[in-house]
Structure formats: C-alpha cells, structure tokens
Amino acid sequence: MMGATVSSRFRYIASVCLVAMALVVPGAAAAPDFQQWLGDLKAEALREGLRPATVDLALTGIAPIPRILELDGKQPERTVTFDTYLSRTVTKARIKKARERMVTHKALLTQMSKKYGVPARFIVALWGMETDFGGNMGGFKVVDALATLAYDGRRSAFFRGELLKALRILDEGHIAPDRMLGSWAGAMGQCQFMPSSFFKFAQDGDGDGKRDIWTTHADVFASTANYLATVGWKTDQTWGRAVRLPKGADSAAWSGMDKQAQPLSAWARRGLRSADGKPLPKANMEAWLVQPDGPKGKAFLVYGNYRTIMDWNRSTYFATAVGILADHIGSGK
C-alpha cells in the first residue's frame, strides 16, 4: 500500500510537471497523451450528434491547466468554525447588497417567485452566496477546466460526462465558448450550475430561446427558483430557526439530518425554545436539530426546505448561512 501511494503521488507530480512544461516552454505542444485523449473525446462528441464546427471551436488549442490539478489535489478540509464562516459569508455588506438587489429586481423576482413558488429572498440569498450577485463567477473557461479534470483528475469519468454536456450547451447556442466562465471545477454562471444541473434545472426566463445563466437575470432567477421547486420546496414553510437548548441536554443524541424528524411539539417537550427564549411555534411541522459545529455550537431546528438547500450544496455551513441571509433580507433589520 505504501509503495502504491508513493507511485501514485509520483505519477501525479510527473503529470503536473509535464503539463506545466508544455504550457511555459515557447513553441512546446501539449503532452501527446492529452492530444490522443482529446482526439477520442472529439470523436465521442461527434458520435453524440454535436456539430463539427462546435467541437472544433470549443476544443481546438486547449491544454490542461496545472493550477486546476493543484486545486483538485489540495482541497482543504474544514478549518474554520461556523461562526467564522458566517462572519465571512453573511456580512453586513452582503446583506445590504441583497436588499438593494431585492429592490432593483423587484418586478422580475416577484414574477419568478410566483411562477415557481419560491420566495424571492431565497433566490437572492443563493445568488449572493454563490457568486456575490454575479460578481464572482470564477475566471476559468469551463471547457478547459472540465477537460483538465476529465483527462487527469480524481473523477475522470464524471468530468468527462460534464464536459460533453458543456459542449452540448455550446452547440445549442446558450452561450459562446469565450463567455462560458466558471469555477475551477466547472460550476457555471451566476448560480454556479454544473453542466448536468444546467440541463436539469436551467430555465429560459426571458423567452429568448436561450438559458443564459451568465448574464441574463431572468434566466438566473428562474433557474435558481426552478431548482428549489423541482427538488421539493414547500411553499408553506421557511427553512428553519435558531434555537436555545436546555442546559445539560445531550444534543449529540438528537442532532443530525440522518435522524428521524420530530414534530415541533416534541422538541418543545425536550425543552428547546426559540433563540430569543420564546416558546417554539405550535405549528404542525416536523424538524431536525442541526448543529453545524457539533454539540457545543449554535443549534437550529430546520424544516423540509432546508433539505432542498442541502440538495443544492450538501454543506450544513452553506445551507444554514443561506437561511440566515434570507432571514436578514426579509426582516429589513
């Protein structure tokens, strides 16, 4: 096992160095193995019915990006507390921006909220959390990023499938290749959809025949709302609420989305109260106890809509921050 690990690391380092040399040495070509791989990919894309002009335009001249391999190989484990994460993501500046966007796009957000049954504040909260309202969509060309990961990544088969879907997006004319920007992992546009999510959830909000999640607000808002609605958003619920636990409670035995949801009345009998000390609502709803930092951290009772946000991003940090940001947007405080 030790020898296999060392060998694997050596192959990874060697591949990064080879790609780097091809990119920095004047006149040097990309690694021959990559060109062979790329040729096979082009043939597969053509077999799937993509137009030759699209395939040539999108794939000619691309090469693996060493920085993406570094990012993929060094994804950090969580090193911050939830309080620190919250202080960085749900800032006063972001709350202010979110409220301003609610006013600026009021008519459009109202339209999409009614159509999909998702409150506008959650559309805006996700928009803000993902890309700071479109201000930070990522600077990588999606095709190049996905090709890098498909060729020499940890999940080559997955990213190859995403790359072929990205080529289909281009083939259908939703966006031009040079404007198809996203994260190093291929998440695209203002709502950061992977290509597979694009085909499942992206919407043509303004009726122009394109699903432009990069520059068209109507498409961004419609796509975000459609995602939540499709995976089960309930119009009669919010996401959850901060709660106060009774002293000495063994919350580890209760906490987690893997546990059975309990009625609010059952949580009240266990001594839980709202964060402000008031009794829990008497609504006929079931909830899970979530403590993003474990038993000694903040506690939240969350509802079914929290699960839909977790479908978007499986991080409890992210899902809870979205809910808190949405509450700030709606409260006006």
C-alpha positions, 0 to 999 in steps of 0.5 A: 500500500505504501509503495502504491501511494508513493507511485501514485503521488509520483505519477501525479507530480510527473503529470503536473510537471509535464503539463506545466512544461508544455504550457511555459516552454515557447513553441512546446505542444501539449503532452501527446497523451492529452492530444490522443485523449482529446482526439477520442473525446472529439470523436465521442462528441461527434458520435453524440450528434454535436456539430463539427464546427462546435467541437472544433471551436470549443476544443481546438488549442486547449491544454490542461491547466496545472493550477486546476490539478493543484486545486483538485489535489489540495482541497482543504478540509474544514478549518474554520468554525461556523461562526467564522464562516458566517462572519465571512459569508453573511456580512453586513455588506452582503446583506445590504447588497441583497436588499438593494438587489431585492429592490432593483429586481423587484418586478422580475423576482416577484414574477419568478417567485410566483411562477415557481413558488419560491420566495424571492429572498431565497433566490437572492440569498443563493445568488449572493452566496454563490457568486456575490450577485454575479460578481464572482463567477470564477475566471476559468473557461469551463471547457478547459477546466472540465477537460483538465479534470476529465483527462487527469483528475480524481473523477475522470469519468464524471468530468468527462460526462460534464464536459460533453454536456458543456459542449452540448450547451455550446452547440445549442447556442446558450452561450459562446465558448469565450463567455462560458466562465466558471469555477475551477471545477466547472460550476457555471454562471451566476448560480454556479450550475454544473453542466448536468444541473444546467440541463436539469434545472436551467430555465429560459426566463426571458423567452429568448430561446436561450438559458443564459445563466451568465448574464441574463437575470431572468434566466438566473432567477428562474433557474435558481427558483426552478431548482428549489421547486423541482427538488421539493420546496414547500411553499408553506414553510421557511427553512428553519430557526435558531434555537436555545437548548436546555442546559445539560441536554445531550444534543449529540443524541438528537442532532443530525439530518440522518435522524428521524424528524420530530414534530415541533411539539416534541422538541418543545417537550425536550425543552428547546425554545426559540433563540430569543427564549420564546416558546417554539411555534405550535405549528404542525411541522416536523424538524431536525436539530442541526448543529453545524459545529457539533454539540457545543455550537449554535443549534437550529431546528430546520424544516423540509426546505432546508433539505432542498438547500442541502440538495443544492450544496450538501454543506450544513455551513452553506445551507444554514448561512443561506437561511440566515441571509434570507432571514436578514433580507426579509426582516429589513433589520 
